[in-house]
Each structure stands twice: as C-alpha cells, then as structure tokens.
Amino acid sequence: MDIQRIRYEVTQAQNKFVLVEAHPTIDGNVFVKAALQTSMGNAFFAEIRFSNYPSQMPSVYITKPEVLKGTGHQYDAGNICYLHPNMWNPGRHDLTFVLMRTSKWLNKYEVWRVKHVWPGAEVKH
C-alpha cells in the first residue's frame, strides 16, 4: 500500500468533495471516509479500503444508510461494483476517480430502488 500516494490523493479529493477524511487502521494502514450526496439530495457515507494500492483497485462500502442487497452491483463482501476490476488502471485512476464512480453508482442505486432496473450499460463478471 502506497500511503504517501493515498495521502496526496486525499488532499486532491478534498478539492472536489466536501467531506473526505483519511483514518488509520489498527494494522498501520489507512482507509478513507467520504460523504456523498445524490442528485435526489440524499446523503450517503462511504468507506474506501485500500489493499495493495495502487496495483489493486480500492474496495468501497456504503456504510450509511445501509444499501439494499440485490442490485447485482455488489460483491458478496458488501462492497459495491463501481468499476469492472479489469478496467482499473493505477496510472490513470485515483481516489477522486473512485469517489466520482461511487457517486455515479449511488445515483444509479436510487433509480434502481424506484424502478427495480439498473440504469446504464453493464459488464458481466
């Protein structure tokens, strides 16, 4: 895990998003908490966990309010599928990108809650 890169990316993300905070883990690593608001005005809190970052894309969990299961865009561990893992590019993607994709996922989630259909293109995996 590249903590220096994460620290830099947190600073960059704070320029685009109102609430982004880095927090230490018990094992000496770091995770990020962020508050995101959808176009419907609903606030969600996300936790971004970094494992083998930046080589591996971060895992994103929506912690509040709890999201319903069954969207087809969540993993068994509860993290959301904001990007197909094969599309992750550590040279191009960063925390701001992850937060933007998470925001997009949350807006689609709100459509899914009303229409029971996930809007947009899907990549099976």
C-alpha positions in Angstrom: 0.0 0.0 0.0 1.4 3.4 -1.0 0.3 5.5 1.9 2.1 8.6 0.6 0.1 8.4 -2.7 -3.1 7.9 -0.7 -2.3 11.0 1.5 -1.7 13.1 -1.7 -4.9 11.7 -3.3 -7.0 12.6 -0.2 -5.8 16.2 -0.5 -6.7 16.2 -4.1 -10.1 14.7 -3.5 -10.9 17.3 -0.8 -10.7 19.9 -3.5 -13.6 18.1 -5.3 -15.7 16.7 -2.5 -16.9 18.4 0.7 -16.1 15.6 3.2 -13.2 13.3 2.6 -11.1 12.1 5.6 -8.3 9.6 6.0 -8.2 7.4 9.1 -5.6 5.0 10.4 -6.2 1.3 10.7 -5.1 -0.9 13.6 -2.5 -2.6 11.4 -0.8 0.7 10.4 -2.6 1.2 7.1 -5.2 3.8 6.2 -8.8 4.0 4.9 -10.9 6.9 3.7 -14.4 8.0 4.8 -16.4 10.2 2.5 -19.9 11.8 2.5 -21.6 11.9 -0.9 -24.9 13.5 -1.9 -27.0 12.2 -4.8 -28.9 14.2 -7.3 -32.1 13.4 -5.3 -30.5 15.1 -2.3 -29.8 12.0 -0.2 -26.6 11.7 1.7 -24.6 8.5 1.8 -21.4 7.7 3.7 -18.7 5.6 2.0 -15.7 3.8 3.3 -12.8 3.2 0.9 -10.4 0.5 1.8 -7.0 0.1 0.1 -5.4 -3.3 -0.3 -2.3 -3.5 -2.4 -2.9 0.0 -3.6 -2.4 1.3 -6.3 -1.9 -2.0 -8.0 -5.4 -3.2 -6.9 -8.5 -1.0 -7.0 -9.9 0.1 -3.7 -13.0 -1.5 -2.2 -15.9 0.8 -1.5 -18.5 0.1 1.1 -21.6 2.3 1.7 -21.9 2.4 5.5 -24.9 4.7 6.0 -27.6 4.4 5.2 -27.4 0.7 4.6 -27.9 -0.2 0.9 -30.3 -3.0 -0.1 -28.9 -6.2 -1.5 -29.9 -7.5 -4.8 -28.8 -4.7 -7.2 -26.5 -7.1 -9.0 -23.8 -4.5 -8.5 -22.4 -5.6 -5.1 -20.0 -8.2 -4.1 -20.7 -10.9 -1.5 -18.5 -9.0 1.0 -20.8 -6.0 0.7 -18.5 -3.7 -1.4 -20.0 -2.0 -4.4 -19.1 -2.7 -8.0 -18.2 0.8 -9.2 -15.8 -0.4 -11.9 -15.0 -3.7 -13.5 -11.8 -4.8 -11.8 -10.1 -5.5 -15.2 -10.6 -1.8 -16.1 -8.6 -0.5 -13.1 -5.5 1.4 -14.3 -3.2 2.6 -11.4 -1.6 5.1 -13.8 -4.8 6.8 -14.6 -7.2 6.1 -11.7 -7.0 7.7 -8.3 -9.2 8.4 -5.2 -11.1 11.2 -6.9 -11.9 8.8 -9.8 -13.1 6.2 -7.2 -15.3 8.8 -5.5 -16.8 10.0 -8.8 -17.6 6.4 -9.8 -19.1 5.8 -6.3 -21.3 8.9 -6.7 -22.4 7.6 -10.1 -23.2 4.2 -8.5 -25.3 5.8 -5.8 -27.3 7.8 -8.3 -28.0 4.6 -10.2 -28.8 2.8 -7.0 -31.5 5.4 -6.3 -33.0 4.8 -9.7 -32.9 1.0 -9.1 -34.7 1.4 -5.8 -37.7 3.1 -7.6 -37.7 1.3 -10.9 -36.1 -2.1 -10.0 -34.0 -1.8 -13.1 -30.3 -0.8 -13.0 -29.8 2.1 -15.5 -27.0 2.1 -18.0 -24.6 -0.4 -19.5 -23.4 -3.4 -17.6 -20.3 -5.6 -17.9 -20.8 -9.1 -16.7 -18.1 -10.6 -14.4 
